[in-house]
């Protein structure tokens, strides 16, 4: 059996109208300290978004989800977080905010392949 490392993950939830508290999963954020790995994958179900708020800003929600992916990737797309290590970027992204895209509580598990874990969780919990 391959060596497995601890990883943490949070879901990215879309909350179109914060005052109503309704949400749906639109992405997953995975961090593995042992591999210095952080990544996010997103999938916006536009029909769910429109069902909760027919006037939702689809372009804005997509931009917010892409921004999370950009921060995870580092480099220019990460903005001020570009120089931060993977753990700092993850912790910054999971900090609670009152926005349309919100992180869930953090969960943990074991994985031999964090990149594959991102896709597995996206398929299991988002798509």
The 8 nearest C-alpha neighbors of each residue, nearest first, counted from 0:
[[1, 2, 3, 111, 110, 4, 112, 109],
 [2, 0, 3, 111, 110, 112, 4, 109],
 [1, 3, 111, 0, 4, 110, 109, 112],
 [4, 2, 111, 110, 109, 1, 5, 112],
 [5, 3, 109, 110, 111, 6, 33, 2],
 [4, 6, 109, 108, 31, 110, 3, 107],
 [7, 5, 31, 108, 107, 30, 109, 4],
 [8, 6, 107, 30, 106, 29, 31, 105],
 [7, 9, 29, 106, 28, 105, 107, 30],
 [10, 8, 105, 28, 103, 27, 104, 102],
 [9, 11, 27, 103, 102, 26, 12, 28],
 [12, 10, 102, 26, 27, 25, 101, 24],
 [13, 11, 24, 101, 23, 100, 25, 102],
 [12, 14, 100, 22, 23, 99, 15, 24],
 [13, 15, 22, 99, 16, 17, 21, 100],
 [16, 14, 99, 13, 52, 17, 55, 51],
 [17, 15, 18, 19, 14, 20, 21, 52],
 [16, 18, 20, 19, 14, 15, 99, 21],
 [17, 19, 16, 20, 21, 15, 14, 97],
 [20, 18, 17, 21, 16, 14, 15, 22],
 [19, 21, 17, 18, 22, 14, 16, 15],
 [22, 20, 19, 14, 16, 23, 51, 17],
 [23, 21, 14, 13, 12, 20, 24, 15],
 [22, 24, 12, 13, 25, 14, 21, 47],
 [23, 25, 12, 125, 11, 26, 13, 10],
 [26, 24, 42, 43, 12, 41, 11, 125],
 [27, 25, 41, 11, 40, 10, 42, 24],
 [26, 28, 10, 39, 11, 40, 9, 121],
 [27, 29, 39, 9, 8, 38, 10, 40],
 [30, 28, 8, 38, 37, 7, 117, 39],
 [31, 29, 37, 7, 36, 6, 8, 32],
 [32, 30, 6, 36, 34, 33, 35, 5],
 [31, 33, 35, 34, 30, 36, 86, 6],
 [34, 32, 31, 35, 4, 5, 36, 6],
 [33, 35, 36, 32, 31, 113, 4, 30],
 [36, 34, 32, 85, 33, 31, 37, 86],
 [37, 35, 31, 34, 30, 85, 32, 38],
 [36, 38, 30, 85, 29, 71, 31, 89],
 [39, 37, 71, 29, 28, 72, 68, 36],
 [38, 40, 28, 68, 27, 29, 71, 41],
 [41, 39, 26, 27, 68, 28, 38, 117],
 [40, 42, 26, 25, 27, 43, 64, 39],
 [41, 43, 25, 26, 44, 126, 125, 40],
 [42, 44, 25, 45, 41, 61, 26, 48],
 [45, 43, 46, 47, 42, 48, 25, 126],
 [44, 46, 48, 47, 43, 49, 57, 50],
 [45, 47, 49, 48, 44, 50, 51, 43],
 [48, 46, 50, 45, 49, 44, 51, 23],
 [47, 49, 45, 46, 51, 50, 52, 44],
 [48, 50, 53, 52, 46, 51, 47, 45],
 [51, 49, 47, 48, 52, 46, 53, 45],
 [52, 50, 48, 49, 47, 53, 15, 21],
 [51, 53, 49, 55, 54, 50, 48, 15],
 [54, 52, 49, 55, 50, 51, 48, 56],
 [53, 55, 52, 56, 49, 57, 51, 48],
 [56, 54, 52, 53, 57, 15, 49, 48],
 [55, 57, 59, 58, 60, 54, 15, 61],
 [58, 56, 60, 59, 55, 61, 45, 48],
 [57, 59, 61, 56, 60, 62, 63, 55],
 [60, 58, 62, 56, 57, 61, 63, 55],
 [59, 61, 63, 57, 62, 58, 56, 64],
 [60, 62, 64, 58, 59, 63, 65, 57],
 [61, 63, 59, 65, 60, 64, 66, 58],
 [64, 62, 66, 60, 61, 65, 59, 67],
 [63, 65, 61, 67, 66, 62, 60, 41],
 [66, 64, 68, 62, 67, 63, 69, 61],
 [65, 67, 69, 63, 64, 68, 62, 70],
 [68, 66, 70, 64, 69, 65, 71, 63],
 [67, 69, 65, 39, 71, 66, 70, 72],
 [70, 68, 76, 66, 72, 77, 67, 71],
 [69, 71, 77, 67, 73, 72, 68, 76],
 [72, 70, 38, 68, 69, 73, 37, 67],
 [73, 71, 69, 70, 68, 74, 38, 77],
 [72, 74, 77, 81, 70, 71, 76, 69],
 [73, 75, 81, 76, 77, 72, 78, 82],
 [74, 76, 77, 78, 81, 73, 69, 79],
 [75, 77, 69, 74, 78, 70, 73, 72],
 [78, 76, 70, 81, 73, 69, 80, 75],
 [77, 79, 80, 81, 76, 75, 70, 74],
 [80, 78, 81, 77, 82, 83, 75, 70],
 [79, 81, 83, 77, 78, 82, 88, 70],
 [82, 80, 77, 73, 74, 79, 78, 83],
 [83, 81, 80, 84, 79, 73, 74, 77],
 [84, 82, 80, 81, 87, 88, 85, 86],
 [83, 85, 87, 86, 88, 82, 35, 81],
 [84, 86, 88, 37, 87, 35, 36, 89],
 [87, 85, 89, 88, 84, 90, 32, 30],
 [86, 88, 90, 89, 84, 85, 83, 91],
 [87, 89, 91, 85, 86, 90, 92, 83],
 [90, 88, 86, 92, 87, 91, 85, 93],
 [91, 89, 87, 93, 92, 88, 86, 94],
 [90, 92, 88, 89, 94, 93, 87, 86],
 [93, 91, 89, 90, 94, 88, 67, 102],
 [94, 92, 90, 102, 91, 95, 89, 9],
 [93, 95, 91, 92, 90, 96, 102, 101],
 [96, 94, 93, 102, 101, 97, 92, 103],
 [97, 95, 98, 94, 101, 102, 100, 93],
 [96, 98, 95, 99, 101, 17, 100, 14],
 [99, 97, 100, 96, 101, 17, 14, 13],
 [98, 100, 14, 15, 13, 101, 17, 97],
 [101, 99, 13, 98, 12, 14, 11, 63],
 [100, 102, 12, 11, 98, 99, 13, 96],
 [103, 101, 11, 93, 10, 12, 9, 104],
 [104, 102, 10, 9, 105, 11, 101, 12],
 [103, 105, 9, 106, 102, 10, 93, 8],
 [106, 104, 9, 8, 103, 7, 107, 93],
 [105, 107, 8, 7, 9, 104, 108, 6],
 [108, 106, 7, 6, 8, 105, 5, 109],
 [107, 109, 6, 5, 7, 110, 106, 4],
 [110, 108, 5, 4, 3, 6, 111, 107],
 [109, 111, 3, 4, 112, 113, 5, 108],
 [110, 112, 3, 2, 4, 1, 113, 109],
 [111, 113, 115, 110, 114, 116, 3, 4],
 [114, 112, 116, 115, 110, 117, 111, 31],
 [115, 113, 116, 117, 112, 118, 38, 36],
 [114, 116, 118, 117, 112, 113, 119, 120],
 [117, 115, 113, 119, 114, 118, 120, 112],
 [116, 118, 114, 120, 115, 119, 121, 29],
 [119, 117, 121, 115, 116, 120, 122, 114],
 [120, 118, 116, 122, 121, 117, 123, 115],
 [119, 121, 123, 117, 122, 118, 124, 116],
 [120, 122, 118, 125, 119, 124, 123, 27],
 [121, 123, 126, 119, 120, 125, 124, 118],
 [124, 122, 120, 121, 119, 125, 126, 118],
 [125, 123, 121, 120, 122, 126, 24, 10],
 [124, 126, 121, 24, 25, 122, 123, 26],
 [125, 122, 121, 124, 123, 42, 25, 44]]
